[in-house]
Amino acid sequence: MVMVMALRHALLGLLTHQPATGYALNATFKAQMIHFWHAHHTQIYRELLKMEDEHLVSSEHVTQHDLPDKKIYSITATGRQELIDWLRQPTSFQPKMKDENLLRVSLLQLLPLDEAIRYVEETKTHHEQVAHQIRAFQAAHQSEADTLGYLLTSEYAIRMMENYADWADWAIEQMKQRGTHTT
């Protein structure tokens, strides 16, 4: 239930900027929130319908001639209050991590040293590329009009990727030291 509630609040937050279709919300969600939250487009559409039933959002049906009709969602006063109330609630700050990469790293001792090092080097490169992509997206798309929240969360994602790259250098050094001492 926590995941649905967080998705609900993420969508309400996006709708505070401007009304949007489910398609546009999905695209914005992926561009701005993918670094800290994941939702499949079917989850987004289901949640929008539930929120409409609960009067947290309203929708306007728009008929299009050459394209399929669309629904444009807007946050209601009730939805805005729901979002504000949620923001004011205390959180437990329980870390939630489910990372297949770190699961693999925890088992690297089962591989030959050169293969284990190569794995960490490859994941380091991946994390550096992601940090670079986020910075490029920020440079191309972020403006003073963007929310403080987007700035803060995208910077967190960059720092998390860079931190992983720094950790990878340390991990490789540790593997090399242990590899030369355990022959």
Phi, psi and omega in degrees: 000327180301319182297317180296316181298317179295320177298317179304313183288327175297316180294318177300319178299317178296323181286348175291340180281314180188157174300151183203156173281165174300321179299314180294321178298318178299315181295316179294319178303312181295324182285324188253338188239355185300336183285344180223356178206143180236137173211138177281150183302329178292326176295319181298312181295319178298317181293322177300318178296318178297316181295326177292318177299328181268006177064028175274333174226158172237163179225153176241126179276124181244120178276132178240145185279310184261357182232163176297151176300160180220160176247131177252121183265143175229147176284141177265172176299322178296319178295318178297318179294319176303315180296315179297316179300318179296317179299327183278349180286142176292151178244158183272348181052041177277122180296137179237112180226130176219094190232106181300325179301312180292331173298315178297316180301322181295347182244011185297339178298346180278348181259157171301150185306313183296325179289320178296316179296317180300320179299312181294322177298318180294319179290327175299312179302317178301312181296322176296320179295319179296316178301317179297317179297320179294317178298319179295318178297316178302312183298321184277330190238342184274138179226175177298336181283344180293160183286152173300323180301318179295317178301313183295316183286324178291323177294322176301315180299317179298312181295325177296317179294317179293323177298319177299317180298318177297316178298320181299319176301315178298315182298318179297318178298318178298317180296318179296316178298315181290326180293325180280340180265347184242057179269000000 
